[in-house]
Amino acid sequence: MEQSVFGRTGQRVSVCGVGTWQLGADWGDVPEAEAFAVLDASLESGVTFFDTADVYGDGRSEQLIGRFLKERPDAGVLVATKMGRRVEQDPAHFTLDNFRAWTDRSRRNLGVDRLDLVQLHCPPTPVFSSDAVFDALDTLVEEERITAYGVSVETCAEALAAIARPGTASVQIIFNPFRLKPLDEVLPAAAEAGVGIIARVPLASGLLSGRYTKDTVFAENDHRTFNRHGEAFDQGETFSGVDFATGVEAAVEFAALAPEGATPAQTALRWIMQQPGVSTVIPGARNAAQARANAGAAALPPLPESTLEAVRELYDRRFRAEIHDRW
């Protein structure tokens, strides 16, 4: 699979990674055997970037990845985890002592002495302006608890604040054909600073797969049911913040842009991969077939300019007024 240089780390990673929120919780149940099948299919397909978090299944996702990679010590996978969502979202909790405790837990879960990449997990906005927070992250690097650090953000303003910090290796941000604002400033700023961009929620919680109708019902323990209006966490995490019915209609239009032999989901992933400044995209998968299909998007030829223009027109017509200024 095509590789890219991952921000300031200098390490090379696959342009398509895998997100493992599904393997922990909030997307319905995924049996352990199925979770390992997803990781195995991803690795076999050339994926070398696994994204997880300490809060996914309260550590289940990290533990599964740790067990999986223990049997494959030469896999060459960069594991990116996150911290900070297991406590009340108060900036006062983001201290060096807590960072040490949180990373120690993740190191145990993953079975490693040093974490490849730790990201602040969409912390409260004031955290991004705290020198003490970034000094503490630098200390974790100096203490060899972590190799590098980054941030996962909700807004473009938060992303720009993190990019301005000299130690930030990467920024993880929601970016897909239904969420174009990062194109305005974030991607250019990251490219100029040498900061990696991890594109998350790349299929708008599945909308861009084109498989849903307005009558689709999700499981009660699926965030697409319980967080549709931001009841549990930021609304932008679910369907990229767009109205579900509008998203379903737009997904039909987007599906018509898919080139011959490609699914709508693969087309969305290919679109993200070819945007300048993107290091890797992290679609989730509930089974091995989905994982292989996602990775297959990296083998598609670049989409033509006409498709890129059509995506912009679709966004402007369907979503810009509703969401562009929110995130």
ROLUM-890434 format. One record per residue (C-alpha): x, y, z; residue in one letter. Coordinates in steps of 0.05 Angstrom, whole numbers. Layout:
! ROLUM-890434
<rec><px>X</px><py>Y</py><pz>Z</pz><aa>a</aa></rec>
...
END
This chain:
! ROLUM-890434
<rec><px>0</px><py>0</py><pz>0</pz><aa>m</aa></rec>
<rec><px>21</px><py>71</py><pz>-13</pz><aa>e</aa></rec>
<rec><px>58</px><py>102</py><pz>47</pz><aa>q</aa></rec>
<rec><px>63</px><py>173</py><pz>72</pz><aa>s</aa></rec>
<rec><px>110</px><py>208</py><pz>121</pz><aa>v</aa></rec>
<rec><px>74</px><py>215</py><pz>186</pz><aa>f</aa></rec>
<rec><px>84</px><py>287</py><pz>207</pz><aa>g</aa></rec>
<rec><px>143</px><py>306</py><pz>250</pz><aa>r</aa></rec>
<rec><px>156</px><py>234</py><pz>270</pz><aa>t</aa></rec>
<rec><px>188</px><py>219</py><pz>202</pz><aa>g</aa></rec>
<rec><px>158</px><py>150</py><pz>205</pz><aa>q</aa></rec>
<rec><px>123</px><py>122</py><pz>144</pz><aa>r</aa></rec>
<rec><px>51</px><py>97</py><pz>151</pz><aa>v</aa></rec>
<rec><px>-1</px><py>69</py><pz>104</pz><aa>s</aa></rec>
<rec><px>-47</px><py>121</py><pz>73</pz><aa>v</aa></rec>
<rec><px>-105</px><py>79</py><pz>96</pz><aa>c</aa></rec>
<rec><px>-105</px><py>60</py><pz>169</pz><aa>g</aa></rec>
<rec><px>-159</px><py>29</py><pz>212</pz><aa>v</aa></rec>
<rec><px>-200</px><py>60</py><pz>268</pz><aa>g</aa></rec>
<rec><px>-218</px><py>14</py><pz>325</pz><aa>t</aa></rec>
<rec><px>-275</px><py>50</py><pz>361</pz><aa>w</aa></rec>
<rec><px>-320</px><py>-4</py><pz>335</pz><aa>q</aa></rec>
<rec><px>-278</px><py>-58</py><pz>369</pz><aa>l</aa></rec>
<rec><px>-289</px><py>-25</py><pz>437</pz><aa>g</aa></rec>
<rec><px>-359</px><py>1</py><pz>443</pz><aa>a</aa></rec>
<rec><px>-415</px><py>47</py><pz>420</pz><aa>d</aa></rec>
<rec><px>-427</px><py>13</py><pz>353</pz><aa>w</aa></rec>
<rec><px>-462</px><py>-48</py><pz>378</pz><aa>g</aa></rec>
<rec><px>-428</px><py>-113</py><pz>398</pz><aa>d</aa></rec>
<rec><px>-367</px><py>-139</py><pz>362</pz><aa>v</aa></rec>
<rec><px>-345</px><py>-208</py><pz>385</pz><aa>p</aa></rec>
<rec><px>-271</px><py>-217</py><pz>402</pz><aa>e</aa></rec>
<rec><px>-259</px><py>-265</py><pz>344</pz><aa>a</aa></rec>
<rec><px>-289</px><py>-215</py><pz>295</pz><aa>e</aa></rec>
<rec><px>-246</px><py>-160</py><pz>324</pz><aa>a</aa></rec>
<rec><px>-183</px><py>-200</py><pz>313</pz><aa>f</aa></rec>
<rec><px>-207</px><py>-216</py><pz>242</pz><aa>a</aa></rec>
<rec><px>-213</px><py>-142</py><pz>228</pz><aa>v</aa></rec>
<rec><px>-142</px><py>-128</py><pz>252</pz><aa>l</aa></rec>
<rec><px>-115</px><py>-188</py><pz>213</pz><aa>d</aa></rec>
<rec><px>-150</px><py>-168</py><pz>149</pz><aa>a</aa></rec>
<rec><px>-124</px><py>-97</py><pz>156</pz><aa>s</aa></rec>
<rec><px>-53</px><py>-119</py><pz>166</pz><aa>l</aa></rec>
<rec><px>-56</px><py>-168</py><pz>108</pz><aa>e</aa></rec>
<rec><px>-82</px><py>-111</py><pz>65</pz><aa>s</aa></rec>
<rec><px>-21</px><py>-68</py><pz>80</pz><aa>g</aa></rec>
<rec><px>-49</px><py>-25</py><pz>136</pz><aa>v</aa></rec>
<rec><px>6</px><py>-3</py><pz>184</pz><aa>t</aa></rec>
<rec><px>-32</px><py>50</py><pz>225</pz><aa>f</aa></rec>
<rec><px>-80</px><py>28</py><pz>280</pz><aa>f</aa></rec>
<rec><px>-118</px><py>82</py><pz>317</pz><aa>d</aa></rec>
<rec><px>-149</px><py>68</py><pz>386</pz><aa>t</aa></rec>
<rec><px>-164</px><py>102</py><pz>453</pz><aa>a</aa></rec>
<rec><px>-163</px><py>85</py><pz>526</pz><aa>d</aa></rec>
<rec><px>-238</px><py>98</py><pz>529</pz><aa>v</aa></rec>
<rec><px>-258</px><py>51</py><pz>473</pz><aa>y</aa></rec>
<rec><px>-292</px><py>-4</py><pz>513</pz><aa>g</aa></rec>
<rec><px>-255</px><py>24</py><pz>574</pz><aa>d</aa></rec>
<rec><px>-191</px><py>-6</py><pz>548</pz><aa>g</aa></rec>
<rec><px>-218</px><py>-66</py><pz>509</pz><aa>r</aa></rec>
<rec><px>-196</px><py>-39</py><pz>442</pz><aa>s</aa></rec>
<rec><px>-125</px><py>-26</py><pz>467</pz><aa>e</aa></rec>
<rec><px>-121</px><py>-95</py><pz>499</pz><aa>q</aa></rec>
<rec><px>-144</px><py>-129</py><pz>435</pz><aa>l</aa></rec>
<rec><px>-92</px><py>-92</py><pz>394</pz><aa>i</aa></rec>
<rec><px>-38</px><py>-108</py><pz>445</pz><aa>g</aa></rec>
<rec><px>-54</px><py>-182</py><pz>443</pz><aa>r</aa></rec>
<rec><px>-57</px><py>-182</py><pz>368</pz><aa>f</aa></rec>
<rec><px>10</px><py>-148</py><pz>358</pz><aa>l</aa></rec>
<rec><px>45</px><py>-189</py><pz>411</pz><aa>k</aa></rec>
<rec><px>38</px><py>-248</py><pz>364</pz><aa>e</aa></rec>
<rec><px>65</px><py>-206</py><pz>306</pz><aa>r</aa></rec>
<rec><px>126</px><py>-168</py><pz>334</pz><aa>p</aa></rec>
<rec><px>151</px><py>-151</py><pz>264</pz><aa>d</aa></rec>
<rec><px>86</px><py>-123</py><pz>238</pz><aa>a</aa></rec>
<rec><px>113</px><py>-52</py><pz>234</pz><aa>g</aa></rec>
<rec><px>47</px><py>-21</py><pz>257</pz><aa>v</aa></rec>
<rec><px>45</px><py>48</py><pz>288</pz><aa>l</aa></rec>
<rec><px>-8</px><py>47</py><pz>343</pz><aa>v</aa></rec>
<rec><px>-39</px><py>114</py><pz>359</pz><aa>a</aa></rec>
<rec><px>-79</px><py>116</py><pz>424</pz><aa>t</aa></rec>
<rec><px>-114</px><py>173</py><pz>460</pz><aa>k</aa></rec>
<rec><px>-124</px><py>197</py><pz>531</pz><aa>m</aa></rec>
<rec><px>-167</px><py>245</py><pz>571</pz><aa>g</aa></rec>
<rec><px>-239</px><py>222</py><pz>561</pz><aa>r</aa></rec>
<rec><px>-244</px><py>175</py><pz>621</pz><aa>r</aa></rec>
<rec><px>-251</px><py>234</py><pz>669</pz><aa>v</aa></rec>
<rec><px>-296</px><py>294</py><pz>675</pz><aa>e</aa></rec>
<rec><px>-279</px><py>344</py><pz>620</pz><aa>q</aa></rec>
<rec><px>-248</px><py>396</py><pz>664</pz><aa>d</aa></rec>
<rec><px>-182</px><py>429</py><pz>641</pz><aa>p</aa></rec>
<rec><px>-156</px><py>421</py><pz>712</pz><aa>a</aa></rec>
<rec><px>-150</px><py>346</py><pz>701</pz><aa>h</aa></rec>
<rec><px>-99</px><py>354</py><pz>645</pz><aa>f</aa></rec>
<rec><px>-37</px><py>350</py><pz>688</pz><aa>t</aa></rec>
<rec><px>30</px><py>314</py><pz>684</pz><aa>l</aa></rec>
<rec><px>12</px><py>267</py><pz>741</pz><aa>d</aa></rec>
<rec><px>-52</px><py>247</py><pz>706</pz><aa>n</aa></rec>
<rec><px>-17</px><py>240</py><pz>639</pz><aa>f</aa></rec>
<rec><px>33</px><py>192</py><pz>671</pz><aa>r</aa></rec>
<rec><px>-23</px><py>151</py><pz>701</pz><aa>a</aa></rec>
<rec><px>-64</px><py>150</py><pz>637</pz><aa>w</aa></rec>
<rec><px>-5</px><py>130</py><pz>594</pz><aa>t</aa></rec>
<rec><px>17</px><py>77</py><pz>644</pz><aa>d</aa></rec>
<rec><px>-51</px><py>46</py><pz>637</pz><aa>r</aa></rec>
<rec><px>-48</px><py>47</py><pz>561</pz><aa>s</aa></rec>
<rec><px>22</px><py>18</py><pz>562</pz><aa>r</aa></rec>
<rec><px>-4</px><py>-40</py><pz>604</pz><aa>r</aa></rec>
<rec><px>-64</px><py>-49</py><pz>559</pz><aa>n</aa></rec>
<rec><px>-21</px><py>-50</py><pz>496</pz><aa>l</aa></rec>
<rec><px>35</px><py>-89</py><pz>528</pz><aa>g</aa></rec>
<rec><px>90</px><py>-40</py><pz>509</pz><aa>v</aa></rec>
<rec><px>143</px><py>0</py><pz>546</pz><aa>d</aa></rec>
<rec><px>134</px><py>62</py><pz>502</pz><aa>r</aa></rec>
<rec><px>72</px><py>85</py><pz>465</pz><aa>l</aa></rec>
<rec><px>82</px><py>103</py><pz>392</pz><aa>d</aa></rec>
<rec><px>34</px><py>162</py><pz>393</pz><aa>l</aa></rec>
<rec><px>-11</px><py>190</py><pz>446</pz><aa>v</aa></rec>
<rec><px>-65</px><py>240</py><pz>428</pz><aa>q</aa></rec>
<rec><px>-105</px><py>285</py><pz>473</pz><aa>l</aa></rec>
<rec><px>-175</px><py>260</py><pz>461</pz><aa>h</aa></rec>
<rec><px>-217</px><py>320</py><pz>442</pz><aa>c</aa></rec>
<rec><px>-202</px><py>357</py><pz>507</pz><aa>p</aa></rec>
<rec><px>-238</px><py>421</py><pz>530</pz><aa>p</aa></rec>
<rec><px>-219</px><py>479</py><pz>485</pz><aa>t</aa></rec>
<rec><px>-178</px><py>517</py><pz>539</pz><aa>p</aa></rec>
<rec><px>-129</px><py>458</py><pz>541</pz><aa>v</aa></rec>
<rec><px>-102</px><py>478</py><pz>473</pz><aa>f</aa></rec>
<rec><px>-78</px><py>545</py><pz>500</pz><aa>s</aa></rec>
<rec><px>-44</px><py>516</py><pz>561</pz><aa>s</aa></rec>
<rec><px>32</px><py>518</py><pz>560</pz><aa>d</aa></rec>
<rec><px>33</px><py>471</py><pz>620</pz><aa>a</aa></rec>
<rec><px>-5</px><py>418</py><pz>582</pz><aa>v</aa></rec>
<rec><px>44</px><py>417</py><pz>525</pz><aa>f</aa></rec>
<rec><px>103</px><py>421</py><pz>572</pz><aa>d</aa></rec>
<rec><px>75</px><py>359</py><pz>606</pz><aa>a</aa></rec>
<rec><px>69</px><py>323</py><pz>539</pz><aa>l</aa></rec>
<rec><px>141</px><py>341</py><pz>523</pz><aa>d</aa></rec>
<rec><px>160</px><py>311</py><pz>590</pz><aa>t</aa></rec>
<rec><px>126</px><py>245</py><pz>572</pz><aa>l</aa></rec>
<rec><px>171</px><py>243</py><pz>510</pz><aa>v</aa></rec>
<rec><px>233</px><py>258</py><pz>551</pz><aa>e</aa></rec>
<rec><px>214</px><py>203</py><pz>601</pz><aa>e</aa></rec>
<rec><px>207</px><py>155</py><pz>542</pz><aa>e</aa></rec>
<rec><px>136</px><py>137</py><pz>561</pz><aa>r</aa></rec>
<rec><px>115</px><py>159</py><pz>491</pz><aa>i</aa></rec>
<rec><px>151</px><py>170</py><pz>425</pz><aa>t</aa></rec>
<rec><px>107</px><py>227</py><pz>401</pz><aa>a</aa></rec>
<rec><px>43</px><py>263</py><pz>416</pz><aa>y</aa></rec>
<rec><px>-14</px><py>294</py><pz>378</pz><aa>g</aa></rec>
<rec><px>-86</px><py>317</py><pz>388</pz><aa>v</aa></rec>
<rec><px>-154</px><py>297</py><pz>366</pz><aa>s</aa></rec>
<rec><px>-199</px><py>357</py><pz>357</pz><aa>v</aa></rec>
<rec><px>-272</px><py>376</py><pz>347</pz><aa>e</aa></rec>
<rec><px>-260</px><py>443</py><pz>312</pz><aa>t</aa></rec>
<rec><px>-214</px><py>473</py><pz>261</pz><aa>c</aa></rec>
<rec><px>-195</px><py>528</py><pz>311</pz><aa>a</aa></rec>
<rec><px>-170</px><py>476</py><pz>359</pz><aa>e</aa></rec>
<rec><px>-131</px><py>443</py><pz>303</pz><aa>a</aa></rec>
<rec><px>-96</px><py>508</py><pz>285</pz><aa>l</aa></rec>
<rec><px>-78</px><py>521</py><pz>358</pz><aa>a</aa></rec>
<rec><px>-46</px><py>452</py><pz>363</pz><aa>a</aa></rec>
<rec><px>-9</px><py>459</py><pz>297</pz><aa>i</aa></rec>
<rec><px>24</px><py>521</py><pz>324</pz><aa>a</aa></rec>
<rec><px>56</px><py>481</py><pz>381</pz><aa>r</aa></rec>
<rec><px>126</px><py>458</py><pz>361</pz><aa>p</aa></rec>
<rec><px>120</px><py>389</py><pz>392</pz><aa>g</aa></rec>
<rec><px>54</px><py>369</py><pz>360</pz><aa>t</aa></rec>
<rec><px>66</px><py>310</py><pz>313</pz><aa>a</aa></rec>
<rec><px>-5</px><py>301</py><pz>288</pz><aa>s</aa></rec>
<rec><px>-76</px><py>327</py><pz>288</pz><aa>v</aa></rec>
<rec><px>-135</px><py>281</py><pz>282</pz><aa>q</aa></rec>
<rec><px>-197</px><py>316</py><pz>254</pz><aa>i</aa></rec>
<rec><px>-264</px><py>298</py><pz>223</pz><aa>i</aa></rec>
<rec><px>-255</px><py>305</py><pz>148</pz><aa>f</aa></rec>
<rec><px>-296</px><py>274</py><pz>92</pz><aa>n</aa></rec>
<rec><px>-337</px><py>296</py><pz>31</pz><aa>p</aa></rec>
<rec><px>-393</px><py>319</py><pz>79</pz><aa>f</aa></rec>
<rec><px>-344</px><py>359</py><pz>123</pz><aa>r</aa></rec>
<rec><px>-299</px><py>403</py><pz>81</pz><aa>l</aa></rec>
<rec><px>-279</px><py>460</py><pz>128</pz><aa>k</aa></rec>
<rec><px>-209</px><py>431</py><pz>142</pz><aa>p</aa></rec>
<rec><px>-192</px><py>446</py><pz>70</pz><aa>l</aa></rec>
<rec><px>-195</px><py>521</py><pz>83</pz><aa>d</aa></rec>
<rec><px>-139</px><py>529</py><pz>134</pz><aa>e</aa></rec>
<rec><px>-122</px><py>466</py><pz>173</pz><aa>v</aa></rec>
<rec><px>-93</px><py>423</py><pz>118</pz><aa>l</aa></rec>
<rec><px>-49</px><py>479</py><pz>89</pz><aa>p</aa></rec>
<rec><px>-24</px><py>499</py><pz>158</pz><aa>a</aa></rec>
<rec><px>-8</px><py>427</py><pz>176</pz><aa>a</aa></rec>
<rec><px>30</px><py>416</py><pz>111</pz><aa>a</aa></rec>
<rec><px>71</px><py>479</py><pz>122</pz><aa>e</aa></rec>
<rec><px>87</px><py>459</py><pz>194</pz><aa>a</aa></rec>
<rec><px>102</px><py>387</py><pz>179</pz><aa>g</aa></rec>
<rec><px>45</px><py>362</py><pz>223</pz><aa>v</aa></rec>
<rec><px>10</px><py>297</py><pz>204</pz><aa>g</aa></rec>
<rec><px>-64</px><py>297</py><pz>191</pz><aa>i</aa></rec>
<rec><px>-106</px><py>236</py><pz>211</pz><aa>i</aa></rec>
<rec><px>-174</px><py>240</py><pz>178</pz><aa>a</aa></rec>
<rec><px>-227</px><py>210</py><pz>223</pz><aa>r</aa></rec>
<rec><px>-302</px><py>196</py><pz>214</pz><aa>v</aa></rec>
<rec><px>-285</px><py>189</py><pz>140</pz><aa>p</aa></rec>
<rec><px>-351</px><py>157</py><pz>121</pz><aa>l</aa></rec>
<rec><px>-394</px><py>204</py><pz>163</pz><aa>a</aa></rec>
<rec><px>-413</px><py>147</py><pz>210</pz><aa>s</aa></rec>
<rec><px>-431</px><py>104</py><pz>151</pz><aa>g</aa></rec>
<rec><px>-473</px><py>154</py><pz>113</pz><aa>l</aa></rec>
<rec><px>-424</px><py>156</py><pz>55</pz><aa>l</aa></rec>
<rec><px>-430</px><py>81</py><pz>46</pz><aa>s</aa></rec>
<rec><px>-497</px><py>95</py><pz>14</pz><aa>g</aa></rec>
<rec><px>-529</px><py>36</py><pz>52</pz><aa>r</aa></rec>
<rec><px>-578</px><py>75</py><pz>95</pz><aa>y</aa></rec>
<rec><px>-648</px><py>101</py><pz>84</pz><aa>t</aa></rec>
<rec><px>-687</px><py>150</py><pz>125</pz><aa>k</aa></rec>
<rec><px>-721</px><py>90</py><pz>158</pz><aa>d</aa></rec>
<rec><px>-656</px><py>56</py><pz>180</pz><aa>t</aa></rec>
<rec><px>-656</px><py>38</py><pz>254</pz><aa>v</aa></rec>
<rec><px>-591</px><py>29</py><pz>293</pz><aa>f</aa></rec>
<rec><px>-582</px><py>-11</py><pz>357</pz><aa>a</aa></rec>
<rec><px>-599</px><py>23</py><pz>423</pz><aa>e</aa></rec>
<rec><px>-525</px><py>21</py><pz>445</pz><aa>n</aa></rec>
<rec><px>-501</px><py>50</py><pz>378</pz><aa>d</aa></rec>
<rec><px>-482</px><py>124</py><pz>382</pz><aa>h</aa></rec>
<rec><px>-520</px><py>135</py><pz>317</pz><aa>r</aa></rec>
<rec><px>-582</px><py>125</py><pz>360</pz><aa>t</aa></rec>
<rec><px>-564</px><py>157</py><pz>426</pz><aa>f</aa></rec>
<rec><px>-520</px><py>215</py><pz>403</pz><aa>n</aa></rec>
<rec><px>-556</px><py>238</py><pz>340</pz><aa>r</aa></rec>
<rec><px>-568</px><py>307</py><pz>370</pz><aa>h</aa></rec>
<rec><px>-506</px><py>309</py><pz>414</pz><aa>g</aa></rec>
<rec><px>-538</px><py>280</py><pz>476</pz><aa>e</aa></rec>
<rec><px>-476</px><py>242</py><pz>499</pz><aa>a</aa></rec>
<rec><px>-417</px><py>277</py><pz>467</pz><aa>f</aa></rec>
<rec><px>-403</px><py>326</py><pz>411</pz><aa>d</aa></rec>
<rec><px>-456</px><py>321</py><pz>357</pz><aa>q</aa></rec>
<rec><px>-403</px><py>326</py><pz>303</pz><aa>g</aa></rec>
<rec><px>-380</px><py>256</py><pz>320</pz><aa>e</aa></rec>
<rec><px>-445</px><py>226</py><pz>295</pz><aa>t</aa></rec>
<rec><px>-459</px><py>231</py><pz>220</pz><aa>f</aa></rec>
<rec><px>-407</px><py>288</py><pz>220</pz><aa>s</aa></rec>
<rec><px>-460</px><py>332</py><pz>251</pz><aa>g</aa></rec>
<rec><px>-505</px><py>333</py><pz>190</pz><aa>v</aa></rec>
<rec><px>-580</px><py>321</py><pz>193</pz><aa>d</aa></rec>
<rec><px>-591</px><py>246</py><pz>181</pz><aa>f</aa></rec>
<rec><px>-647</px><py>253</py><pz>130</pz><aa>a</aa></rec>
<rec><px>-608</px><py>305</py><pz>91</pz><aa>t</aa></rec>
<rec><px>-546</px><py>261</py><pz>95</pz><aa>g</aa></rec>
<rec><px>-584</px><py>202</py><pz>67</pz><aa>v</aa></rec>
<rec><px>-607</px><py>243</py><pz>7</pz><aa>e</aa></rec>
<rec><px>-537</px><py>271</py><pz>-4</pz><aa>a</aa></rec>
<rec><px>-507</px><py>201</py><pz>0</pz><aa>a</aa></rec>
<rec><px>-550</px><py>180</py><pz>-59</pz><aa>v</aa></rec>
<rec><px>-520</px><py>237</py><pz>-99</pz><aa>e</aa></rec>
<rec><px>-450</px><py>221</py><pz>-76</pz><aa>f</aa></rec>
<rec><px>-458</px><py>148</py><pz>-95</pz><aa>a</aa></rec>
<rec><px>-469</px><py>169</py><pz>-167</pz><aa>a</aa></rec>
<rec><px>-398</px><py>197</py><pz>-168</pz><aa>l</aa></rec>
<rec><px>-366</px><py>129</py><pz>-154</pz><aa>a</aa></rec>
<rec><px>-322</px><py>105</py><pz>-211</pz><aa>p</aa></rec>
<rec><px>-335</px><py>38</py><pz>-243</pz><aa>e</aa></rec>
<rec><px>-314</px><py>-19</py><pz>-197</pz><aa>g</aa></rec>
<rec><px>-312</px><py>24</py><pz>-134</pz><aa>a</aa></rec>
<rec><px>-363</px><py>28</py><pz>-78</pz><aa>t</aa></rec>
<rec><px>-387</px><py>95</py><pz>-51</pz><aa>p</aa></rec>
<rec><px>-347</px><py>83</py><pz>13</pz><aa>a</aa></rec>
<rec><px>-283</px><py>69</py><pz>-26</pz><aa>q</aa></rec>
<rec><px>-295</px><py>132</py><pz>-67</pz><aa>t</aa></rec>
<rec><px>-301</px><py>174</py><pz>-4</pz><aa>a</aa></rec>
<rec><px>-237</px><py>144</py><pz>24</pz><aa>l</aa></rec>
<rec><px>-200</px><py>155</py><pz>-42</pz><aa>r</aa></rec>
<rec><px>-224</px><py>228</py><pz>-42</pz><aa>w</aa></rec>
<rec><px>-195</px><py>239</py><pz>27</pz><aa>i</aa></rec>
<rec><px>-129</px><py>204</py><pz>12</pz><aa>m</aa></rec>
<rec><px>-114</px><py>249</py><pz>-47</pz><aa>q</aa></rec>
<rec><px>-124</px><py>314</py><pz>-10</pz><aa>q</aa></rec>
<rec><px>-57</px><py>349</py><pz>1</pz><aa>p</aa></rec>
<rec><px>-34</px><py>345</py><pz>72</pz><aa>g</aa></rec>
<rec><px>-72</px><py>282</py><pz>93</pz><aa>v</aa></rec>
<rec><px>-25</px><py>230</py><pz>124</pz><aa>s</aa></rec>
<rec><px>-74</px><py>173</py><pz>135</pz><aa>t</aa></rec>
<rec><px>-149</px><py>161</py><pz>139</pz><aa>v</aa></rec>
<rec><px>-178</px><py>115</py><pz>192</pz><aa>i</aa></rec>
<rec><px>-243</px><py>82</py><pz>172</pz><aa>p</aa></rec>
<rec><px>-272</px><py>33</py><pz>222</pz><aa>g</aa></rec>
<rec><px>-294</px><py>-38</py><pz>205</pz><aa>a</aa></rec>
<rec><px>-340</px><py>-87</py><pz>240</pz><aa>r</aa></rec>
<rec><px>-316</px><py>-147</py><pz>200</pz><aa>n</aa></rec>
<rec><px>-258</px><py>-171</py><pz>158</pz><aa>a</aa></rec>
<rec><px>-294</px><py>-158</py><pz>92</pz><aa>a</aa></rec>
<rec><px>-304</px><py>-85</py><pz>109</pz><aa>q</aa></rec>
<rec><px>-231</px><py>-79</py><pz>130</pz><aa>a</aa></rec>
<rec><px>-207</px><py>-107</py><pz>63</pz><aa>r</aa></rec>
<rec><px>-255</px><py>-63</py><pz>24</pz><aa>a</aa></rec>
<rec><px>-232</px><py>-1</py><pz>61</pz><aa>n</aa></rec>
<rec><px>-159</px><py>-16</py><pz>48</pz><aa>a</aa></rec>
<rec><px>-176</px><py>-29</py><pz>-25</pz><aa>g</aa></rec>
<rec><px>-192</px><py>45</py><pz>-34</pz><aa>a</aa></rec>
<rec><px>-117</px><py>59</py><pz>-33</pz><aa>a</aa></rec>
<rec><px>-110</px><py>20</py><pz>-98</pz><aa>a</aa></rec>
<rec><px>-160</px><py>63</py><pz>-136</pz><aa>l</aa></rec>
<rec><px>-133</px><py>115</py><pz>-185</pz><aa>p</aa></rec>
<rec><px>-139</px><py>188</py><pz>-164</pz><aa>p</aa></rec>
<rec><px>-208</px><py>216</py><pz>-175</pz><aa>l</aa></rec>
<rec><px>-214</px><py>265</py><pz>-233</pz><aa>p</aa></rec>
<rec><px>-221</px><py>339</py><pz>-224</pz><aa>e</aa></rec>
<rec><px>-294</px><py>335</py><pz>-245</pz><aa>s</aa></rec>
<rec><px>-309</px><py>290</py><pz>-185</pz><aa>t</aa></rec>
<rec><px>-272</px><py>337</py><pz>-138</pz><aa>l</aa></rec>
<rec><px>-314</px><py>395</py><pz>-164</pz><aa>e</aa></rec>
<rec><px>-378</px><py>355</py><pz>-157</pz><aa>a</aa></rec>
<rec><px>-362</px><py>340</py><pz>-84</pz><aa>v</aa></rec>
<rec><px>-351</px><py>414</py><pz>-70</pz><aa>r</aa></rec>
<rec><px>-417</px><py>432</py><pz>-104</pz><aa>e</aa></rec>
<rec><px>-454</px><py>378</py><pz>-65</pz><aa>l</aa></rec>
<rec><px>-426</px><py>403</py><pz>1</pz><aa>y</aa></rec>
<rec><px>-441</px><py>476</py><pz>-15</pz><aa>d</aa></rec>
<rec><px>-513</px><py>460</py><pz>-34</pz><aa>r</aa></rec>
<rec><px>-530</px><py>409</py><pz>21</pz><aa>r</aa></rec>
<rec><px>-487</px><py>424</py><pz>82</pz><aa>f</aa></rec>
<rec><px>-447</px><py>489</py><pz>82</pz><aa>r</aa></rec>
<rec><px>-501</px><py>533</py><pz>113</pz><aa>a</aa></rec>
<rec><px>-517</px><py>480</py><pz>165</pz><aa>e</aa></rec>
<rec><px>-449</px><py>460</py><pz>191</pz><aa>i</aa></rec>
<rec><px>-390</px><py>499</py><pz>162</pz><aa>h</aa></rec>
<rec><px>-387</px><py>551</py><pz>217</pz><aa>d</aa></rec>
<rec><px>-400</px><py>502</py><pz>274</pz><aa>r</aa></rec>
<rec><px>-336</px><py>462</py><pz>272</pz><aa>w</aa></rec>
END
